[in-house]
Amino acid sequence: MIQILWVLLVVASSCGLMGSLLLQRESLMVADAISHTILLGIVIAYYFVGDLSSPWLIVGATLFGVITVVSIEVLVKTDRIANDAAIGLVFPFFFAIAVLIISKYYTNVHLDIDIVLLGQVELSPLKRTELWGTPLPTAFIQGSLVLMLNLGFILITYRSLKISLFDRIFAETIGIRVNILDLILMTLVSLTAVTSFESIGAILVIALMAAPAMTARLLVRTFPQLLIISVLVAMLNSTLGYYIGLYLDTSISSIVAVISFISFMLVFTFTTIRKLKIKQVNA
């Protein structure tokens, strides 16, 4: 059972990192759109390969995540549609198409919409891959690889990435290729969501990208601190959710999402009270 926790921790770390970048980019809810619309990429890829275990499903889903982001950006750049409105148009459309295709043509195929949304992290140790002679959960191996890719991207592009996230116009002025950074970032967000899809579900992907980053934002002042604290909060929420889920014998993914919200509210309440006290002292 401890291998369930391993899966949760690597996925939480990846989601925490990507969530921090999306929060700083003011595009956090894009994660919601991607985590749903990649289902259409999975369905389309399955149509061509006919194998749910094929790596082409990951490729198709990741590409469709990027298509989702590009579609949203195109609508926003018209200056006639706000970012949240564009998300509200694009992601229900793509997700609804995926649901219609599954319900119409793949009712006898294991493409369960409920599992996609809620996840079954409890079953993740059952699907295993041998690595250096040791059988490990496939979700853990995939999550570890994605985590290394995310870390590598941040370390290699750190200076350019930081400038582009804080001041996009200045970044373009000094020659930073902001559009390329955005494309790579959104590809990694899509890949993170895809590899987390089957094991923890779309709902928890959103929770782990949003809540830890928002919690960390309340506690820190610098960008490096935001990245580190987001990952630590995501891991803490996952660990607490794992043990509480086992104790209550209920869905671990759902408990982790609930714990993520509770931890945010506790920090939000604490920091709000602290600010009020400081204002009273200064007054």
SETORMI-948757 format. One line per 4 residues: number of its first residue (from 1); their letters; for each residue x, y, z of C-alpha. Coordinates in steps of 0.02 Angstrom, whole numbers, plus 50000, padded with zeros to 5 digits. Each point is the difference from the previous one (the first is absolute). Example, Ala and Ser with C-alpha at 12.3 -4.5 7.8 and 13.67 -1.06 7.14 Angstrom:
! residues 2
1	as	50615/49775/50390; 50069/50172/49967;
***
This chain:
! residues 283
1	miqi	50000/50000/50000; 50147/50119/50029; 50027/50002/49811; 49837/50097/49986;
5	lwvl	50083/50136/50102; 50152/49996/49885; 49886/50033/49851; 49911/50141/50091;
9	lvva	50163/50085/50050; 50080/50004/49827; 49837/50057/49919; 49973/50131/50135;
13	sscg	50176/50068/49976; 49976/50019/49812; 49829/50080/50021; 50067/50117/50135;
17	lmgs	50139/50062/49886; 49888/50024/49849; 49864/50080/50106; 50124/50129/50065;
21	lllq	50049/50048/49823; 49819/50011/49943; 49954/50104/50152; 50141/50123/49965;
25	resl	49946/50004/49818; 49821/50035/50057; 49940/49848/49902; 49962/49879/50141;
29	mvad	49830/49947/49936; 50078/49945/49836; 50047/49845/50100; 49814/49966/50022;
33	aish	49971/50012/49814; 50149/49891/49955; 49960/49865/50128; 49830/49977/49917;
37	till	50033/50028/49815; 50146/49877/49990; 49865/49866/50009; 49960/50041/49819;
41	givi	50183/49975/49955; 49995/49829/50083; 49842/49952/49905; 50071/50056/49832;
45	ayyf	50164/49910/50030; 49906/49842/50052; 49902/50007/49837; 50163/49980/49902;
49	vgdl	50097/49879/50112; 49859/49900/50082; 50106/49967/50155; 49971/50085/50169;
53	sspw	50178/49959/50055; 50080/50082/49848; 50119/50147/50034; 49917/50087/49852;
57	livg	49854/50038/50115; 50115/50107/50106; 50066/50087/49843; 49824/50033/49935;
61	atlf	49937/50064/50166; 50151/50114/50024; 49981/50072/49825; 49816/50032/50031;
65	gvit	50043/50089/50162; 50110/50117/49899; 49860/50021/49871; 49885/50050/50143;
69	vvsi	50121/50135/50060; 50028/50066/49824; 49813/50008/49970; 49976/50100/50161;
73	evlv	50145/50117/49957; 49930/50032/49825; 49833/50052/50072; 50080/50110/50134;
77	ktdr	50113/50089/49874; 49848/50062/49905; 49976/50119/50148; 49814/49961/49994;
81	iand	49997/49852/50120; 50074/49994/50175; 50113/49856/50053; 49875/49919/50118;
85	aaig	49862/50015/49869; 50111/49918/49869; 50036/49856/50119; 49814/49984/50034;
89	lvfp	49968/49983/49813; 50142/49886/49947; 50012/49867/50135; 49814/49951/50012;
93	fffa	49996/49986/49810; 50149/49882/49985; 49955/49901/50155; 49818/49979/49944;
97	iavl	50058/49934/49830; 50110/49871/50089; 49855/49944/50111; 49883/49986/49850;
101	iisk	50126/49894/49903; 50029/49884/50149; 49815/49979/50038; 49958/49971/49816;
105	yytn	50141/49890/49936; 50103/49934/50146; 49873/49942/50129; 50085/49829/50009;
109	vhld	50176/50073/50016; 50080/50043/50167; 49993/50188/49976; 49902/50035/50159;
113	idiv	49950/50183/50017; 49980/49987/50189; 50176/49928/50020; 50068/50139/49890;
117	llgq	49921/50132/50112; 50024/49923/50172; 50151/49887/49975; 50042/49837/50086;
121	vels	50171/50025/50077; 49967/49846/50107; 50016/49894/49842; 50162/50081/49937;
125	plkr	50117/49866/50074; 49911/49865/49898; 50070/50061/49834; 50188/49973/50013;
129	telw	50155/50023/49894; 50168/49918/50034; 50141/50125/50025; 50177/49933/50023;
133	gtpl	49929/49833/50053; 49878/50076/50125; 49812/50004/49963; 49931/50173/50041;
137	ptaf	49830/50083/49973; 49995/50069/49823; 49918/50159/50065; 50149/50027/50117;
141	iqgs	50126/49980/49859; 49903/50114/49884; 49976/50128/50138; 50185/49999/50044;
145	lvlm	50050/50027/49818; 49878/50145/49982; 50062/50076/50164; 50179/49995/49935;
149	lnlg	49945/50082/49837; 49910/50138/50095; 50150/50030/50114; 50118/49999/49851;
153	fili	49894/50129/49909; 49996/50116/50150; 50187/49984/50035; 50054/50024/49818;
157	tyrs	49884/50147/49963; 49990/50073/50175; 50059/50177/49964; 49901/50021/49838;
161	lkis	49849/49914/50074; 49999/50110/50155; 50013/50161/49899; 49863/49946/49879;
165	lfdr	49882/49952/50140; 50022/50164/50095; 50013/50121/49853; 49954/49928/49830;
169	ifae	50024/50164/49905; 50174/50029/50072; 50046/49820/49962; 49952/50023/49818;
173	tigi	50096/50164/49994; 50164/49920/50054; 49981/49859/49875; 49928/49857/50104;
177	rvni	49894/49885/49892; 49847/50006/50110; 49888/49906/49880; 50120/49852/49995;
181	ldli	50010/49997/50191; 49810/50004/50008; 49987/49856/49877; 50124/49893/50097;
185	lmtl	49916/50043/50165; 49827/49954/49938; 50066/49840/49921; 50072/49951/50169;
189	vslt	49837/50046/50087; 49908/49890/49877; 50124/49858/50023; 49986/50015/50190;
193	avts	49811/49992/49989; 50002/49853/49879; 50117/49892/50103; 49898/50040/50156;
197	fesi	49833/49971/49913; 49973/49814/50026; 50079/49986/50173; 49929/50150/50095;
201	gail	49864/50070/49885; 49966/50171/49926; 49925/50074/50159; 50154/49967/50105;
205	vial	50115/50064/49862; 49910/50167/50010; 50003/50000/50190; 50187/49962/50008;
209	maap	50042/50133/49872; 49890/50135/50076; 49992/49980/50190; 50186/49977/50044;
213	amta	50054/50144/49888; 49866/50115/50072; 50045/49946/50177; 50184/50033/49969;
217	rllv	49961/50172/49927; 49926/50050/50168; 50159/49949/50093; 50146/50057/49892;
221	rtfp	50070/50153/49914; 50122/49935/49869; 49982/49890/49846; 50121/49863/50058;
225	qlli	49907/49989/50165; 49836/49985/49905; 50066/49850/49903; 50071/49912/50153;
229	isvl	49854/50031/50118; 49873/49949/49867; 50084/49831/49981; 50013/49976/50189;
233	vaml	49818/50045/50028; 49945/49883/49859; 50101/49858/50076; 49933/50035/50175;
237	nstl	49820/50003/49938; 50028/49837/49906; 50077/49914/50152; 49860/50055/50116;
241	gyyi	49869/49951/49871; 50080/49830/49978; 49997/49954/50184; 49827/50075/50032;
245	glyl	49932/49910/49846; 50069/49834/50062; 49930/50030/50175; 49826/50045/49935;
249	dtsi	50007/49868/49862; 49945/50124/49868; 50062/50078/49838; 50177/50063/50029;
253	ssiv	49994/50118/49851; 49843/50085/50067; 50074/50015/50176; 50160/50080/49932;
257	avis	49894/50128/49906; 49902/50039/50159; 50159/50015/50104; 50073/50118/49868;
261	fisf	49852/50117/50020; 50002/49990/50190; 50187/50038/50009; 49976/50151/49887;
265	mlvf	49857/50065/50107; 50101/49978/50160; 50147/50097/49928; 49883/50131/49926;
269	tftt	49915/50025/50169; 50165/50007/50095; 50080/50126/49881; 49843/50107/49997;
273	irkl	49993/50009/50190; 50186/50039/50006; 49981/50143/49877; 49855/50072/50100;
277	kikq	50103/49995/50159; 50145/50087/49913; 49883/50136/49937; 49930/50026/50175;
281	vna	50176/50014/50072; 50052/50126/49867; 49841/50098/50028;
***
